[in-house]
Amino acid sequence: MVAENGSGEAVGNAWIGPDPRQASSGTASSAWLYDINVFAPFRRRGYGSAILAAAEELVAHEGKTSLNLNVVGDNEGAIAMYQRNGYGVSSMYLSKSVQR
């Protein structure tokens, strides 16, 4: 999905697809937001929320009941944007380096 502003300029994009946790079942009730990107000159103007809303509308139109995503824990701007738009933590992935 490519997002444009009122002047027709591309301001960002989103990559939406099947929820990988349900893809093999053939009956996925949710979709997955693999990536959302607002191009640098257009950041902090509400385009991220607008792209997210358009993605939600698209997957709802396709009959999905939820949109899921991963976000890196230190991406505070993205986390804040998702939370402002009603997203909450539903799981947590932890890791530890074991190199010697």
Sequence and secondary structure as in RCSB ss.txt:
>XXXX:A:sequence
MVAENGSGEAVGNAWIGPDPRQASSGTASSAWLYDINVFAPFRRRGYGSAILAAAEELVAHEGKTSLNLNVVGDN
EGAIAMYQRNGYGVSSMYLSKSVQR
>XXXX:A:secstr
 EEE TTS EEEEEEEEE TTTGGGS   EEEEEEEEE GGGTTSSHHHHHHHHHHHHHHHTT SEEEE   TT 
HHHHHHHHHTT              
